[in-house]
């Protein structure tokens, strides 16, 4: 069994948004929302953003 965070790790490593969206659709339906939330948390994490200083 693959965990939602493992799916998310694989998805965020993909280079294009289209590939990431397609990969999210391959996640089992009962895990899809949680996996999507993990991906969004990664993309919106403050440490990921570049500082302007």
mmCIF file of the N, C-alpha and C atoms, coordinates in Angstrom:
data_MODEL
# 
_entry.id   MODEL 
# 
loop_
_atom_site.group_PDB 
_atom_site.id 
_atom_site.type_symbol 
_atom_site.label_atom_id 
_atom_site.label_alt_id 
_atom_site.label_comp_id 
_atom_site.label_asym_id 
_atom_site.label_entity_id 
_atom_site.label_seq_id 
_atom_site.pdbx_PDB_ins_code 
_atom_site.Cartn_x 
_atom_site.Cartn_y 
_atom_site.Cartn_z 
_atom_site.occupancy 
_atom_site.B_iso_or_equiv 
_atom_site.pdbx_formal_charge 
_atom_site.auth_seq_id 
_atom_site.auth_comp_id 
_atom_site.auth_asym_id 
_atom_site.auth_atom_id 
_atom_site.pdbx_PDB_model_num 
ATOM 1   N N  . UNK A 1 1  ? 0.844   -1.189 0.000   1.00 0.00 ? 1  UNK A N  1 
ATOM 2   C CA . UNK A 1 1  ? 0.000   0.000  0.000   1.00 0.00 ? 1  UNK A CA 1 
ATOM 3   C C  . UNK A 1 1  ? 0.881   1.241  0.000   1.00 0.00 ? 1  UNK A C  1 
ATOM 4   N N  . UNK A 1 2  ? 0.517   2.186  -0.820  1.00 0.00 ? 2  UNK A N  1 
ATOM 5   C CA . UNK A 1 2  ? 1.225   3.465  -0.869  1.00 0.00 ? 2  UNK A CA 1 
ATOM 6   C C  . UNK A 1 2  ? 0.435   4.477  -0.056  1.00 0.00 ? 2  UNK A C  1 
ATOM 7   N N  . UNK A 1 3  ? 1.146   5.257  0.734   1.00 0.00 ? 3  UNK A N  1 
ATOM 8   C CA . UNK A 1 3  ? 0.526   6.264  1.593   1.00 0.00 ? 3  UNK A CA 1 
ATOM 9   C C  . UNK A 1 3  ? 0.327   7.569  0.817   1.00 0.00 ? 3  UNK A C  1 
ATOM 10  N N  . UNK A 1 4  ? -0.632  8.399  1.230   1.00 0.00 ? 4  UNK A N  1 
ATOM 11  C CA . UNK A 1 4  ? -0.888  9.664  0.530   1.00 0.00 ? 4  UNK A CA 1 
ATOM 12  C C  . UNK A 1 4  ? 0.345   10.563 0.437   1.00 0.00 ? 4  UNK A C  1 
ATOM 13  N N  . UNK A 1 5  ? 1.171   10.596 1.467   1.00 0.00 ? 5  UNK A N  1 
ATOM 14  C CA . UNK A 1 5  ? 2.372   11.438 1.397   1.00 0.00 ? 5  UNK A CA 1 
ATOM 15  C C  . UNK A 1 5  ? 3.361   10.916 0.367   1.00 0.00 ? 5  UNK A C  1 
ATOM 16  N N  . UNK A 1 6  ? 3.402   9.613  0.173   1.00 0.00 ? 6  UNK A N  1 
ATOM 17  C CA . UNK A 1 6  ? 4.284   9.041  -0.850  1.00 0.00 ? 6  UNK A CA 1 
ATOM 18  C C  . UNK A 1 6  ? 3.792   9.420  -2.243  1.00 0.00 ? 6  UNK A C  1 
ATOM 19  N N  . UNK A 1 7  ? 2.478   9.339  -2.450  1.00 0.00 ? 7  UNK A N  1 
ATOM 20  C CA . UNK A 1 7  ? 1.910   9.798  -3.719  1.00 0.00 ? 7  UNK A CA 1 
ATOM 21  C C  . UNK A 1 7  ? 2.247   11.273 -3.934  1.00 0.00 ? 7  UNK A C  1 
ATOM 22  N N  . UNK A 1 8  ? 2.075   12.083 -2.905  1.00 0.00 ? 8  UNK A N  1 
ATOM 23  C CA . UNK A 1 8  ? 2.337   13.515 -3.018  1.00 0.00 ? 8  UNK A CA 1 
ATOM 24  C C  . UNK A 1 8  ? 3.802   13.779 -3.351  1.00 0.00 ? 8  UNK A C  1 
ATOM 25  N N  . UNK A 1 9  ? 4.716   13.045 -2.729  1.00 0.00 ? 9  UNK A N  1 
ATOM 26  C CA . UNK A 1 9  ? 6.145   13.221 -3.007  1.00 0.00 ? 9  UNK A CA 1 
ATOM 27  C C  . UNK A 1 9  ? 6.451   12.939 -4.473  1.00 0.00 ? 9  UNK A C  1 
ATOM 28  N N  . UNK A 1 10 ? 5.838   11.902 -5.007  1.00 0.00 ? 10 UNK A N  1 
ATOM 29  C CA . UNK A 1 10 ? 6.043   11.554 -6.414  1.00 0.00 ? 10 UNK A CA 1 
ATOM 30  C C  . UNK A 1 10 ? 5.429   12.599 -7.333  1.00 0.00 ? 10 UNK A C  1 
ATOM 31  N N  . UNK A 1 11 ? 4.275   13.122 -6.966  1.00 0.00 ? 11 UNK A N  1 
ATOM 32  C CA . UNK A 1 11 ? 3.573   14.098 -7.804  1.00 0.00 ? 11 UNK A CA 1 
ATOM 33  C C  . UNK A 1 11 ? 4.328   15.425 -7.861  1.00 0.00 ? 11 UNK A C  1 
ATOM 34  N N  . UNK A 1 12 ? 4.779   15.939 -6.715  1.00 0.00 ? 12 UNK A N  1 
ATOM 35  C CA . UNK A 1 12 ? 5.446   17.242 -6.731  1.00 0.00 ? 12 UNK A CA 1 
ATOM 36  C C  . UNK A 1 12 ? 6.804   17.170 -7.429  1.00 0.00 ? 12 UNK A C  1 
ATOM 37  N N  . UNK A 1 13 ? 7.347   15.982 -7.621  1.00 0.00 ? 13 UNK A N  1 
ATOM 38  C CA . UNK A 1 13 ? 8.625   15.840 -8.314  1.00 0.00 ? 13 UNK A CA 1 
ATOM 39  C C  . UNK A 1 13 ? 8.465   15.931 -9.838  1.00 0.00 ? 13 UNK A C  1 
ATOM 40  N N  . UNK A 1 14 ? 7.238   15.876 -10.324 1.00 0.00 ? 14 UNK A N  1 
ATOM 41  C CA . UNK A 1 14 ? 7.000   15.947 -11.767 1.00 0.00 ? 14 UNK A CA 1 
ATOM 42  C C  . UNK A 1 14 ? 7.216   17.376 -12.270 1.00 0.00 ? 14 UNK A C  1 
ATOM 43  N N  . UNK A 1 15 ? 7.734   17.511 -13.502 1.00 0.00 ? 15 UNK A N  1 
ATOM 44  C CA . UNK A 1 15 ? 8.129   18.839 -13.987 1.00 0.00 ? 15 UNK A CA 1 
ATOM 45  C C  . UNK A 1 15 ? 6.998   19.769 -14.438 1.00 0.00 ? 15 UNK A C  1 
ATOM 46  N N  . UNK A 1 16 ? 5.884   19.233 -14.942 1.00 0.00 ? 16 UNK A N  1 
ATOM 47  C CA . UNK A 1 16 ? 4.845   20.121 -15.465 1.00 0.00 ? 16 UNK A CA 1 
ATOM 48  C C  . UNK A 1 16 ? 3.536   19.955 -14.700 1.00 0.00 ? 16 UNK A C  1 
ATOM 49  N N  . UNK A 1 17 ? 2.748   20.993 -14.741 1.00 0.00 ? 17 UNK A N  1 
ATOM 50  C CA . UNK A 1 17 ? 1.454   20.969 -14.053 1.00 0.00 ? 17 UNK A CA 1 
ATOM 51  C C  . UNK A 1 17 ? 0.532   19.913 -14.656 1.00 0.00 ? 17 UNK A C  1 
ATOM 52  N N  . UNK A 1 18 ? 0.577   19.757 -15.969 1.00 0.00 ? 18 UNK A N  1 
ATOM 53  C CA . UNK A 1 18 ? -0.261  18.772 -16.634 1.00 0.00 ? 18 UNK A CA 1 
ATOM 54  C C  . UNK A 1 18 ? 0.081   17.359 -16.159 1.00 0.00 ? 18 UNK A C  1 
ATOM 55  N N  . UNK A 1 19 ? 1.368   17.084 -16.019 1.00 0.00 ? 19 UNK A N  1 
ATOM 56  C CA . UNK A 1 19 ? 1.794   15.768 -15.534 1.00 0.00 ? 19 UNK A CA 1 
ATOM 57  C C  . UNK A 1 19 ? 1.356   15.571 -14.087 1.00 0.00 ? 19 UNK A C  1 
ATOM 58  N N  . UNK A 1 20 ? 1.464   16.614 -13.284 1.00 0.00 ? 20 UNK A N  1 
ATOM 59  C CA . UNK A 1 20 ? 1.045   16.508 -11.883 1.00 0.00 ? 20 UNK A CA 1 
ATOM 60  C C  . UNK A 1 20 ? -0.455  16.264 -11.780 1.00 0.00 ? 20 UNK A C  1 
ATOM 61  N N  . UNK A 1 21 ? -1.255  16.965 -12.589 1.00 0.00 ? 21 UNK A N  1 
ATOM 62  C CA . UNK A 1 21 ? -2.705  16.765 -12.572 1.00 0.00 ? 21 UNK A CA 1 
ATOM 63  C C  . UNK A 1 21 ? -3.072  15.350 -13.021 1.00 0.00 ? 21 UNK A C  1 
ATOM 64  N N  . UNK A 1 22 ? -2.385  14.858 -14.044 1.00 0.00 ? 22 UNK A N  1 
ATOM 65  C CA . UNK A 1 22 ? -2.651  13.503 -14.522 1.00 0.00 ? 22 UNK A CA 1 
ATOM 66  C C  . UNK A 1 22 ? -2.270  12.469 -13.463 1.00 0.00 ? 22 UNK A C  1 
ATOM 67  N N  . UNK A 1 23 ? -1.155  12.694 -12.786 1.00 0.00 ? 23 UNK A N  1 
ATOM 68  C CA . UNK A 1 23 ? -0.719  11.759 -11.748 1.00 0.00 ? 23 UNK A CA 1 
ATOM 69  C C  . UNK A 1 23 ? -1.697  11.768 -10.575 1.00 0.00 ? 23 UNK A C  1 
ATOM 70  N N  . UNK A 1 24 ? -2.252  12.909 -10.255 1.00 0.00 ? 24 UNK A N  1 
ATOM 71  C CA . UNK A 1 24 ? -3.220  12.987 -9.160  1.00 0.00 ? 24 UNK A CA 1 
ATOM 72  C C  . UNK A 1 24 ? -4.465  12.164 -9.488  1.00 0.00 ? 24 UNK A C  1 
ATOM 73  N N  . UNK A 1 25 ? -4.840  12.126 -10.752 1.00 0.00 ? 25 UNK A N  1 
ATOM 74  C CA . UNK A 1 25 ? -5.995  11.324 -11.154 1.00 0.00 ? 25 UNK A CA 1 
ATOM 75  C C  . UNK A 1 25 ? -5.715  9.829  -11.049 1.00 0.00 ? 25 UNK A C  1 
ATOM 76  N N  . UNK A 1 26 ? -4.451  9.434  -11.049 1.00 0.00 ? 26 UNK A N  1 
ATOM 77  C CA . UNK A 1 26 ? -4.081  8.027  -10.909 1.00 0.00 ? 26 UNK A CA 1 
ATOM 78  C C  . UNK A 1 26 ? -4.098  7.556  -9.456  1.00 0.00 ? 26 UNK A C  1 
ATOM 79  N N  . UNK A 1 27 ? -4.187  8.488  -8.524  1.00 0.00 ? 27 UNK A N  1 
ATOM 80  C CA . UNK A 1 27 ? -4.248  8.144  -7.100  1.00 0.00 ? 27 UNK A CA 1 
ATOM 81  C C  . UNK A 1 27 ? -5.630  7.543  -6.821  1.00 0.00 ? 27 UNK A C  1 
ATOM 82  N N  . UNK A 1 28 ? -5.698  6.482  -6.015  1.00 0.00 ? 28 UNK A N  1 
ATOM 83  C CA . UNK A 1 28 ? -7.016  5.923  -5.681  1.00 0.00 ? 28 UNK A CA 1 
ATOM 84  C C  . UNK A 1 28 ? -7.950  7.002  -5.131  1.00 0.00 ? 28 UNK A C  1 
ATOM 85  N N  . UNK A 1 29 ? -9.205  6.905  -5.522  1.00 0.00 ? 29 UNK A N  1 
ATOM 86  C CA . UNK A 1 29 ? -10.165 7.968  -5.209  1.00 0.00 ? 29 UNK A CA 1 
ATOM 87  C C  . UNK A 1 29 ? -10.276 8.256  -3.718  1.00 0.00 ? 29 UNK A C  1 
ATOM 88  N N  . UNK A 1 30 ? -10.211 7.240  -2.880  1.00 0.00 ? 30 UNK A N  1 
ATOM 89  C CA . UNK A 1 30 ? -10.379 7.454  -1.445  1.00 0.00 ? 30 UNK A CA 1 
ATOM 90  C C  . UNK A 1 30 ? -9.166  8.156  -0.816  1.00 0.00 ? 30 UNK A C  1 
ATOM 91  N N  . UNK A 1 31 ? -8.047  8.251  -1.537  1.00 0.00 ? 31 UNK A N  1 
ATOM 92  C CA . UNK A 1 31 ? -6.853  8.940  -1.034  1.00 0.00 ? 31 UNK A CA 1 
ATOM 93  C C  . UNK A 1 31 ? -6.589  10.256 -1.759  1.00 0.00 ? 31 UNK A C  1 
ATOM 94  N N  . UNK A 1 32 ? -7.360  10.550 -2.777  1.00 0.00 ? 32 UNK A N  1 
ATOM 95  C CA . UNK A 1 32 ? -7.069  11.675 -3.666  1.00 0.00 ? 32 UNK A CA 1 
ATOM 96  C C  . UNK A 1 32 ? -7.114  13.032 -2.966  1.00 0.00 ? 32 UNK A C  1 
ATOM 97  N N  . UNK A 1 33 ? -8.131  13.298 -2.169  1.00 0.00 ? 33 UNK A N  1 
ATOM 98  C CA . UNK A 1 33 ? -8.249  14.614 -1.513  1.00 0.00 ? 33 UNK A CA 1 
ATOM 99  C C  . UNK A 1 33 ? -7.104  14.854 -0.530  1.00 0.00 ? 33 UNK A C  1 
ATOM 100 N N  . UNK A 1 34 ? -6.756  13.838 0.246   1.00 0.00 ? 34 UNK A N  1 
ATOM 101 C CA . UNK A 1 34 ? -5.662  13.988 1.200   1.00 0.00 ? 34 UNK A CA 1 
ATOM 102 C C  . UNK A 1 34 ? -4.333  14.179 0.467   1.00 0.00 ? 34 UNK A C  1 
ATOM 103 N N  . UNK A 1 35 ? -4.144  13.440 -0.612  1.00 0.00 ? 35 UNK A N  1 
ATOM 104 C CA . UNK A 1 35 ? -2.925  13.581 -1.402  1.00 0.00 ? 35 UNK A CA 1 
ATOM 105 C C  . UNK A 1 35 ? -2.852  14.978 -2.011  1.00 0.00 ? 35 UNK A C  1 
ATOM 106 N N  . UNK A 1 36 ? -3.969  15.470 -2.512  1.00 0.00 ? 36 UNK A N  1 
ATOM 107 C CA . UNK A 1 36 ? -4.015  16.822 -3.075  1.00 0.00 ? 36 UNK A CA 1 
ATOM 108 C C  . UNK A 1 36 ? -3.664  17.856 -2.014  1.00 0.00 ? 36 UNK A C  1 
ATOM 109 N N  . UNK A 1 37 ? -4.163  17.668 -0.802  1.00 0.00 ? 37 UNK A N  1 
ATOM 110 C CA . UNK A 1 37 ? -3.868  18.592 0.295   1.00 0.00 ? 37 UNK A CA 1 
ATOM 111 C C  . UNK A 1 37 ? -2.378  18.573 0.616   1.00 0.00 ? 37 UNK A C  1 
ATOM 112 N N  . UNK A 1 38 ? -1.768  17.407 0.626   1.00 0.00 ? 38 UNK A N  1 
ATOM 113 C CA . UNK A 1 38 ? -0.327  17.311 0.872   1.00 0.00 ? 38 UNK A CA 1 
ATOM 114 C C  . UNK A 1 38 ? 0.454   18.064 -0.212  1.00 0.00 ? 38 UNK A C  1 
ATOM 115 N N  . UNK A 1 39 ? 0.034   17.921 -1.454  1.00 0.00 ? 39 UNK A N  1 
ATOM 116 C CA . UNK A 1 39 ? 0.705   18.624 -2.561  1.00 0.00 ? 39 UNK A CA 1 
ATOM 117 C C  . UNK A 1 39 ? 0.560   20.139 -2.403  1.00 0.00 ? 39 UNK A C  1 
ATOM 118 N N  . UNK A 1 40 ? -0.635  20.595 -2.086  1.00 0.00 ? 40 UNK A N  1 
ATOM 119 C CA . UNK A 1 40 ? -0.860  22.031 -1.914  1.00 0.00 ? 40 UNK A CA 1 
ATOM 120 C C  . UNK A 1 40 ? -0.058  22.580 -0.738  1.00 0.00 ? 40 UNK A C  1 
ATOM 121 N N  . UNK A 1 41 ? 0.030   21.810 0.330   1.00 0.00 ? 41 UNK A N  1 
ATOM 122 C CA . UNK A 1 41 ? 0.832   22.237 1.479   1.00 0.00 ? 41 UNK A CA 1 
ATOM 123 C C  . UNK A 1 41 ? 2.294   22.393 1.081   1.00 0.00 ? 41 UNK A C  1 
ATOM 124 N N  . UNK A 1 42 ? 2.787   21.485 0.270   1.00 0.00 ? 42 UNK A N  1 
ATOM 125 C CA . UNK A 1 42 ? 4.173   21.586 -0.194  1.00 0.00 ? 42 UNK A CA 1 
ATOM 126 C C  . UNK A 1 42 ? 4.364   22.849 -1.030  1.00 0.00 ? 42 UNK A C  1 
ATOM 127 N N  . UNK A 1 43 ? 3.476   23.077 -1.991  1.00 0.00 ? 43 UNK A N  1 
ATOM 128 C CA . UNK A 1 43 ? 3.627   24.218 -2.891  1.00 0.00 ? 43 UNK A CA 1 
ATOM 129 C C  . UNK A 1 43 ? 3.486   25.547 -2.174  1.00 0.00 ? 43 UNK A C  1 
ATOM 130 N N  . UNK A 1 44 ? 2.690   25.588 -1.104  1.00 0.00 ? 44 UNK A N  1 
ATOM 131 C CA . UNK A 1 44 ? 2.442   26.845 -0.396  1.00 0.00 ? 44 UNK A CA 1 
ATOM 132 C C  . UNK A 1 44 ? 3.287   27.004 0.858   1.00 0.00 ? 44 UNK A C  1 
ATOM 133 N N  . UNK A 1 45 ? 4.208   26.102 1.091   1.00 0.00 ? 45 UNK A N  1 
ATOM 134 C CA . UNK A 1 45 ? 5.025   26.153 2.305   1.00 0.00 ? 45 UNK A CA 1 
ATOM 135 C C  . UNK A 1 45 ? 5.954   27.373 2.268   1.00 0.00 ? 45 UNK A C  1 
ATOM 136 N N  . UNK A 1 46 ? 6.054   28.110 3.378   1.00 0.00 ? 46 UNK A N  1 
ATOM 137 C CA . UNK A 1 46 ? 6.882   29.327 3.404   1.00 0.00 ? 46 UNK A CA 1 
ATOM 138 C C  . UNK A 1 46 ? 8.363   29.072 3.089   1.00 0.00 ? 46 UNK A C  1 
ATOM 139 N N  . UNK A 1 47 ? 8.904   27.931 3.489   1.00 0.00 ? 47 UNK A N  1 
ATOM 140 C CA . UNK A 1 47 ? 10.313  27.666 3.225   1.00 0.00 ? 47 UNK A CA 1 
ATOM 141 C C  . UNK A 1 47 ? 10.593  27.446 1.740   1.00 0.00 ? 47 UNK A C  1 
ATOM 142 N N  . UNK A 1 48 ? 9.569   27.088 0.979   1.00 0.00 ? 48 UNK A N  1 
ATOM 143 C CA . UNK A 1 48 ? 9.741   26.865 -0.452  1.00 0.00 ? 48 UNK A CA 1 
ATOM 144 C C  . UNK A 1 48 ? 9.878   28.193 -1.209  1.00 0.00 ? 48 UNK A C  1 
ATOM 145 N N  . UNK A 1 49 ? 9.274   29.238 -0.678  1.00 0.00 ? 49 UNK A N  1 
ATOM 146 C CA . UNK A 1 49 ? 9.280   30.544 -1.352  1.00 0.00 ? 49 UNK A CA 1 
ATOM 147 C C  . UNK A 1 49 ? 10.617  31.237 -1.152  1.00 0.00 ? 49 UNK A C  1 
ATOM 148 N N  . UNK A 1 50 ? 11.059  31.927 -2.168  1.00 0.00 ? 50 UNK A N  1 
ATOM 149 C CA . UNK A 1 50 ? 12.325  32.665 -2.107  1.00 0.00 ? 50 UNK A CA 1 
ATOM 150 C C  . UNK A 1 50 ? 12.140  33.927 -1.275  1.00 0.00 ? 50 UNK A C  1 
ATOM 151 N N  . UNK A 1 51 ? 13.118  34.219 -0.457  1.00 0.00 ? 51 UNK A N  1 
ATOM 152 C CA . UNK A 1 51 ? 13.050  35.468 0.306   1.00 0.00 ? 51 UNK A CA 1 
ATOM 153 C C  . UNK A 1 51 ? 13.517  36.622 -0.582  1.00 0.00 ? 51 UNK A C  1 
ATOM 154 N N  . UNK A 1 52 ? 12.971  37.787 -0.380  1.00 0.00 ? 52 UNK A N  1 
ATOM 155 C CA . UNK A 1 52 ? 13.302  38.938 -1.222  1.00 0.00 ? 52 UNK A CA 1 
ATOM 156 C C  . UNK A 1 52 ? 14.512  39.709 -0.708  1.00 0.00 ? 52 UNK A C  1 
ATOM 157 N N  . UNK A 1 53 ? 15.125  39.264 0.367   1.00 0.00 ? 53 UNK A N  1 
ATOM 158 C CA . UNK A 1 53 ? 16.286  39.982 0.903   1.00 0.00 ? 53 UNK A CA 1 
ATOM 159 C C  . UNK A 1 53 ? 17.571  39.372 0.436   1.00 0.00 ? 53 UNK A C  1 
# 
